[in-house]
């Protein structure tokens, strides 16, 4: 009798726990977009508004010194009229511009 009581109790506990698990709804969370994907969705880095940290982080071949040079050029000469004007910045050549042309805008 003792074994059948324990077996019945165990069956009741298992039935209750599986019913409770089925009744509970899973928590729903909004998908988290990585920052990099947001940059890609937005499209391009604006040479006229990007700060040195953004230029360094997002552009190929642009380190801290070149990023600061881009910002300093913009501050001294006004906004860039075209992406190609980036060649006027000391240390930026055709190869660097070619690697980054599709990432840049002046809008």
Secondary structure as UniProt FT lines:
FT   HELIX           2..23
FT   HELIX           35..42
FT   STRAND          45..46
FT   TURN            47..49
FT   HELIX           52..58
FT   TURN            60..61
FT   HELIX           64..77
FT   HELIX           83..88
FT   TURN            90..91
FT   HELIX           94..100
FT   HELIX           101..103
FT   STRAND          104..105
//
